[in-house]
């Protein structure tokens, strides 16, 4: 769909990662880890999500799983 979906007038969509950047950020060198992280920023890894859900509740859930902490904002 591209950026026109996200920038459309009254669009409530946000680009959500299917694979979170931190999940792919690893390797035997800093360069490998950086390239892994950058590989998540392609449209093939993005799905339209409702912005509020993606930026708040879903992010809190991902942080809880990744860090063992839950931060919910409302």
URPEVEN-V819495 format. One record per residue. N is the residue number from 1. PSI is psi as a letter, one per 40 degrees, with the letter a starting at -180 (NA if undefined). OMEGA is omega in degrees with one decimal (* if undefined). D_LAST is the distance of its C-alpha to the last C-alpha in Angstrom with 1 decimal. Layout:
BEGIN
<<N,PSI,OMEGA,D_LAST> <N,PSI,OMEGA,D_LAST>>
END
This chain:
BEGIN
<<1,d,176.2,29.3> <2,a,-174.0,28.8> <3,e,-179.1,27.0> <4,d,177.4,27.8> <5,d,-174.4,25.2> <6,d,-177.6,22.4> <7,e,-179.0,23.9> <8,i,178.5,24.9> <9,h,179.9,24.2> <10,e,177.1,21.0> <11,h,177.0,20.2> <12,f,-178.3,16.7> <13,i,178.3,18.0> <14,i,176.8,17.3> <15,h,178.7,19.9> <16,h,176.8,19.0> <17,h,169.8,21.4> <18,d,172.8,23.3> <19,h,-178.3,24.5> <20,i,-177.6,22.2> <21,d,-177.1,24.1> <22,d,-179.8,24.4> <23,d,-178.0,26.0> <24,e,-174.9,28.9> <25,g,179.0,29.3> <26,i,178.6,32.3> <27,a,-179.1,36.1> <28,e,178.0,39.3> <29,i,176.5,38.8> <30,d,-179.9,36.2> <31,d,177.4,37.3> <32,d,179.0,36.8> <33,d,178.7,33.3> <34,d,178.6,32.4> <35,d,176.4,34.0> <36,d,178.5,32.1> <37,d,-179.0,28.7> <38,d,-178.1,29.9> <39,e,179.5,31.0> <40,e,-176.0,27.5> <41,f,175.0,27.0> <42,i,179.7,29.1> <43,d,178.4,28.3> <44,e,177.1,29.8> <45,e,-178.3,26.9> <46,i,175.1,24.2> <47,i,176.8,22.8> <48,h,176.2,20.9> <49,i,174.0,17.3> <50,h,-170.9,14.7> <51,d,-176.8,13.0> <52,d,178.0,9.3> <53,d,-177.3,10.4> <54,d,-172.6,12.6> <55,e,-176.7,10.6> <56,c,-173.5,7.5> <57,d,-178.3,8.5> <58,d,178.3,12.2> <59,d,177.5,12.3> <60,d,177.9,11.0> <61,d,177.5,13.7> <62,d,178.9,16.3> <63,d,178.8,15.8> <64,d,-179.7,16.3> <65,d,-175.2,19.4> <66,d,-173.8,20.7> <67,e,-176.1,20.2> <68,f,-179.5,19.8> <69,i,179.5,16.5> <70,h,177.1,13.0> <71,h,178.8,10.1> <72,h,175.3,6.7> <73,i,-178.1,3.7> <74,NA,*,0.0>>
END
